[in-house]
Amino acid sequence: MPRKLFKRWSPDPAKIRNIKALNFLGALLHDPNLFHLNRHSVSVAFFVGLFCAFLPVLGQIPLAALGALFFRCNLPISVALVWISNPFTFPVIYFATYKLGVKLMQLEPKPFHFEMSWQWFATEFAAIWEPLLLGSLIASLFFGCLGFLIIQWTWRWHVIQRWQERRAQRLAQKNKD
């Protein structure tokens, strides 16, 4: 079931390889591990994608793609998981990671009002970047590891269930004969 689910939603590897904008990657995109759907490839892709999703940086998608290339895990899954932090969720995510960083650094939370402007980044961001970065790294590691473990356990559970079903079918067929 997990393989069928991921396969249904994954893009065709040949279409990705034929995108002209990705020609600079050359033979890297021809690595079959980037599109395999096995327990290792998918669980590492969950780690990479979730890790990148909680980082407060621009370019999370290219970062996840580079992580997938480096760790040779499923590229489409790692890139898709970055969309957990989207324009609707990133204020909540980054506020929570800031609070976590403040708590871990044992600082007083500084009141701030967020504005999407260059001036805000130049003045206010300088006061909150350390706890935000620490909280984001901790959250990235936590959720990346959690995603990795959940996929590993779910995949194993599903394989064991299938083994038991096949064993029961063989026993039923043996008893029928």
C-alpha positions as CSV (number, residue, x, y, z in Angstrom):
1,M,0.0,0.0,0.0
2,P,2.6,2.7,0.8
3,R,4.4,2.0,-2.5
4,K,1.2,2.2,-4.5
5,L,0.3,5.5,-2.7
6,F,3.6,7.1,-3.4
7,K,3.8,5.8,-6.9
8,R,0.3,7.2,-7.7
9,W,1.4,10.7,-6.7
10,S,5.0,10.7,-8.0
11,P,5.9,12.3,-11.3
12,D,7.3,10.3,-14.1
13,P,11.1,10.1,-13.8
14,A,11.5,10.4,-17.6
15,K,9.6,13.7,-17.6
16,I,11.8,15.1,-14.9
17,R,15.0,14.0,-16.7
18,N,13.7,15.7,-19.9
19,I,13.2,19.1,-18.3
20,K,15.7,21.4,-20.1
21,A,16.3,23.6,-17.1
22,L,17.7,20.6,-15.2
23,N,20.3,19.7,-17.9
24,F,23.0,21.2,-15.8
25,L,22.7,18.3,-13.4
26,G,23.7,15.9,-16.1
27,A,24.1,12.3,-15.0
28,L,23.0,13.0,-11.4
29,L,19.3,12.8,-12.4
30,H,19.9,9.4,-14.0
31,D,20.6,7.8,-10.6
32,P,17.8,5.3,-10.1
33,N,17.7,5.8,-6.4
34,L,16.2,9.3,-6.9
35,F,13.0,7.7,-8.0
36,H,12.9,4.3,-6.3
37,L,10.1,3.6,-3.9
38,N,11.6,1.4,-1.3
39,R,11.6,1.8,2.5
40,H,15.0,3.3,2.7
41,S,14.6,5.8,-0.2
42,V,11.2,7.0,1.0
43,S,12.1,7.3,4.7
44,V,15.3,9.2,4.0
45,A,13.3,11.5,1.7
46,F,10.9,12.2,4.5
47,F,13.9,13.1,6.7
48,V,15.4,15.4,4.1
49,G,12.1,17.1,3.1
50,L,10.9,17.6,6.7
51,F,14.3,18.8,7.8
52,C,14.3,21.5,5.0
53,A,10.7,22.4,5.7
54,F,11.5,23.7,9.1
55,L,14.6,25.8,8.2
56,P,14.0,29.5,8.1
57,V,15.8,30.0,4.8
58,L,14.9,31.0,1.3
59,G,15.3,28.3,-1.3
60,Q,14.0,25.3,0.7
61,I,13.0,23.4,-2.5
62,P,16.5,23.6,-4.1
63,L,18.0,22.7,-0.7
64,A,15.7,19.6,-0.4
65,A,16.6,18.6,-4.0
66,L,20.3,18.9,-3.2
67,G,19.8,16.9,0.0
68,A,18.0,14.2,-2.1
69,L,20.8,14.1,-4.6
70,F,23.4,13.9,-1.8
71,F,21.7,11.2,0.2
72,R,20.4,9.4,-3.0
73,C,16.8,9.3,-1.8
74,N,13.5,9.8,-3.5
75,L,13.7,13.3,-5.1
76,P,10.0,14.0,-5.6
77,I,9.0,13.1,-2.1
78,S,11.7,15.2,-0.5
79,V,10.8,18.2,-2.6
80,A,7.1,17.8,-2.0
81,L,7.4,17.7,1.8
82,V,9.0,21.1,1.8
83,W,5.5,22.5,1.1
84,I,4.6,21.8,4.7
85,S,5.9,25.3,5.3
86,N,3.9,27.3,2.9
87,P,2.6,30.9,3.2
88,F,-0.3,29.8,5.4
89,T,1.7,27.7,7.8
90,F,5.1,29.4,8.1
91,P,4.0,32.1,10.5
92,V,2.9,29.5,12.9
93,I,5.9,27.3,12.4
94,Y,8.5,30.1,12.7
95,F,6.7,31.6,15.7
96,A,6.7,28.2,17.5
97,T,10.4,27.6,16.6
98,Y,11.3,31.1,17.9
99,K,9.5,30.3,21.2
100,L,11.3,27.0,21.4
101,G,14.7,28.7,20.8
102,V,13.9,31.4,23.4
103,K,13.0,28.6,25.9
104,L,16.2,26.6,25.1
105,M,18.4,29.7,25.3
106,Q,16.7,30.8,28.5
107,L,16.0,34.3,27.1
108,E,13.1,36.7,27.6
109,P,10.9,36.7,24.5
110,K,11.2,40.0,22.7
111,P,8.0,41.6,21.5
112,F,8.0,42.1,17.8
113,H,5.6,42.9,15.1
114,F,6.2,41.2,11.8
115,E,6.3,43.2,8.6
116,M,7.1,42.0,5.1
117,S,9.7,44.7,4.4
118,W,13.4,44.9,4.0
119,Q,13.6,47.4,6.8
120,W,12.0,44.9,9.2
121,F,14.6,42.3,8.3
122,A,17.4,44.8,8.7
123,T,16.4,45.9,12.2
124,E,14.0,43.4,13.9
125,F,15.3,40.2,12.5
126,A,18.8,40.9,14.0
127,A,17.2,40.6,17.5
128,I,15.4,37.3,17.0
129,W,17.6,35.3,14.5
130,E,19.6,33.3,17.1
131,P,16.6,31.7,19.0
132,L,14.7,31.3,15.7
133,L,17.7,29.5,14.1
134,L,18.2,27.3,17.2
135,G,14.5,26.4,17.5
136,S,14.3,25.8,13.7
137,L,17.3,23.4,13.8
138,I,15.9,21.5,16.8
139,A,12.4,21.3,15.1
140,S,14.0,20.2,11.8
141,L,15.9,17.4,13.4
142,F,13.0,16.3,15.5
143,F,10.4,16.3,12.7
144,G,12.9,14.9,10.2
145,C,13.7,12.0,12.6
146,L,10.0,11.5,13.4
147,G,9.1,11.3,9.8
148,F,11.9,8.9,9.1
149,L,10.9,6.6,12.0
150,I,7.2,6.7,11.1
151,I,7.9,5.7,7.5
152,Q,10.2,2.9,8.6
153,W,7.7,1.5,11.1
154,T,4.7,1.9,8.9
155,W,6.5,0.2,6.0
156,R,7.6,-2.7,8.1
157,W,4.2,-3.0,9.6
158,H,2.6,-3.2,6.2
159,V,5.1,-5.8,5.0
160,I,4.5,-7.9,8.0
161,Q,0.7,-7.6,7.4
162,R,1.1,-8.7,3.8
163,W,3.3,-11.7,4.9
164,Q,0.7,-12.8,7.4
165,E,-2.1,-12.5,4.8
166,R,-0.2,-14.6,2.3
167,R,0.6,-17.1,5.0
168,A,-3.0,-17.3,6.0
169,Q,-4.0,-17.8,2.3
170,R,-1.4,-20.6,1.9
171,L,-2.7,-22.3,5.0
172,A,-6.3,-22.0,3.8
173,Q,-5.3,-23.4,0.4
174,K,-3.4,-26.2,2.1
175,N,-6.3,-27.1,4.3
176,K,-8.7,-27.0,1.4
177,D,-6.6,-29.6,-0.5
